[in-house]
Amino acid sequence: MSDALQFNRPLVEKYDRPGPRYTSYPTAPQFHSAFAEDDYRAAAERSNRVATPKPLSAYVHIPFCKSLCYYCACNKIITHNTDRAAEYLDWLKHEIAVQGALFDNSRRMTQLHLGGGTPTYLTNAQLGELMAALDEAFHFAPPEAREFSLEVDPRTVSPIQIHELRALGFNRLSFGVQDFDPDVQKAVNRVQSEQQVVELVAAAREAGFQSVSVDLIYGLPLQTVASFDTTLDKIIALRPDRIAAYSYAHLPELFKSQRLIRPEDMPPPERKLELLELTIQRLSEAGYVYIGMDHFALPDDELTLARENGTLQRNFQGYSTHADCDLIGLGITAIGKVGDSYSQNVKETAQYQARLESGRLPVMRGYRLSDDDRLRRDVINELMCHGRIDFAAIERAYGIDFPDYFAEALAELREPEADGLIELDDTSLTVLPAGRLMMRNLAMAFDAYLNPAQQRFSRTV
């Protein structure tokens, strides 16, 4: 896939419509409560019995925050009562032990991500307890084979704590910046100084973190092209290895916290496209490579290298450099992907505790993939990660005739082909520079379950 990326305003406006992000296929709306604990245990057992069991990955959800960011649509608990976090950690360690017993001791955990909420709501001592429990249950791979990351709210840590996080075994950090503009920060109730972030990024470099990432959001209240350009200036000067620039989805009817944003402060729809165009231009000029789906990385970053050598993967945490792993979801709302199944934990801490207290896993719902699901998942993954689908490779893997099996999808893609988004011939589908921003739209053609009228999705661009 070419590094080139074209921002064509008329095409972006044409294809900017609601659609899934395809961190999984089938997507989360297909998960159902008929998939229960027994199904999850069976999936784990099947994953142990394959000829070459996959390495393990884990996502751990820490839901606690000390203050409310008005834009946030994540599952979180706003509290200053740290005893709640200590109690949650005890139950989390219990789930880790129960989950660990399901997987063979010979399998190693190569990937770990702590998300939230605010993972650094936990003290470093508590994070140390968590890491020890994970290592005992899942057997960490050697340090050189690990990708252990966590999300950091710059308001919750000091430079000294950054060094302590590295000593705990984390080798990747993601700092939530969103925007440096003081007025925007006040409008979303997330005030943090530029100096805080500068000092923490410097500390992460000194501590030897292999990758430092920064999250930005465009489309927030009071943002202007000029103000966000200033934020981009400051981010580029920091030179993080990776930058994630997310489009803000304002859905106050779904998320209570967003109702605290004043409607008159929201930028007009056309400004979001101006901000996206600005971001692409500035980051490209600064030498960042567009990986896809909001993500940029430096040319020598592992994400960029994985994209070039064909090993890039996509899962519930976004793009990944490791080969496909069995992903174990831990904590409330956490989603996992084990063998041929997806699963999600219960959403409330009371339910979580009750399930574990009764000796059960906290699985709330899930999905077991069919043969057709696995085929379509691979096709969508090839498209989203590599920008090309080799028909013959899919035919060999699944024993199908690609043009016949996907005749309806290929017919649907004739319009994007005519618009110059893709090149389509008898042997392959290749995404062109003008189509790279519309990956989600292209993937939608291969989705057998898609029904936008019944499901709520963010916009694709």
Secondary structure, 3 states (H helix, E strand, C coil): CCCCCCCCHHHHHHHCCECCCCCCCCCHHHCECCCCHHHHHHHHHHHHHCCCCCCEEEEEEECEECCCCCCCCCCCEECCCHHHHHHHHHHHHHHHHHHHCCCCCCCCEEEEEEEECCHHHCCHHHHHHHHHHHHHHHCECCHHHCEEEEEECHHHCCHHHHHHHHHCCCCEEEEEEECCCHHHHHHCCCCCCHHHHHHHHHHHHHHCCCEEEEEEEECCCCCCHHHHHHHHHHHHHHCCCEEEEEECCCCCCCCHHHHHCCHHHCCCHHHHHHHHHHHHHHHHHCCCEEEECCEEECCCCHHHHHHHHCCCEEECCEEECCCCCEEEEECCCCEEEECCEEEEECCCHHHHHHHHHCCCCCEEEEEECCHHHHHHHHHHHHHHHHCEEEHHHHHHHHCCCHHHHCHHHHHHCHHHHHCCCEEECCCEEEECHHHHHHHHHHHHCCCCCCCCCCCCCCECC
